[in-house]
Amino acid sequence: MSAFAAHAISTARLDLLPLLVEHAEEMATVLSDPALHTFIGGTPDTPEALRSRYQRMTAGSPDPAVTWLNWVIRLRDEACLTGTVQATITSSSHGPVAEIAWVVGTAWQGRGIATEAARGLVEWLSRQRVQTVIAHIHPEHQASAAVATAAGLTPTDEWHEGEIRWSRSIGR
C-alpha cells in the first residue's frame, strides 16, 4: 500500500479535489476541445470513455511501486471544474520522484489557473517525502513551459518520447 494519497489542496482561487468517477460528466465538457490534444495527441473522450478512464485511475496503479494521484481543478468563485493535475510517484535511489502533468480547459486558459494549480501541487508534494518533481513538455508548447517555470522546474537535456524533461529537486 502506498504512503501517498491525494488530499484536497487549496490555493488562493482553486480547490484541487481528489478525482472521482462522478467528475467525468463535467470534465468531458471541460476537456472537449480538440485543440487540447495538439501536443499530447488523441481526441477528447466522451463522458462514458472518461468515466471508464476515471474508474481505472481511481482504482490505482496495478504496479505496487507506482502511485497515481489525480485531482480535478475547481475554480472556487465560479464553482466549476476547469481542468486536472496529476502526479505519478515512483521510487528512485534518491527517494520518491513525482512526474506531474496538468491540463486546463480552453475556456479557462490564459487566467493563470494551470500555473496556480501546478504551484499548489508542487508545494503539496514538497510537504510529502517526494525528492524530485519532473514533467515532460513538448518543445513547442510554450504555455506548458511557462507553467513549469512558474512551478520551479527547469528544462534538462533529457528527452522522453519527443518531449523535454523538466525537473526540480524539492527533497529535504
ABEGO torsion letter per residue (X at the ends): XBABBBBBBBBAABBBBBBBAAAAAAAAAAAABAAAAAAAEEBBBBAAAAAAAAAAAAAEBABAABBBBBBBBBBAAAGBBAEBBBBBBBBBAAEBBBBBBBBBBAAABGAGAAAAAAAAAAAAAAABABABBBBBBBAABAAAAAAAAAAGBBBBABBBGGBBBBBBBABX
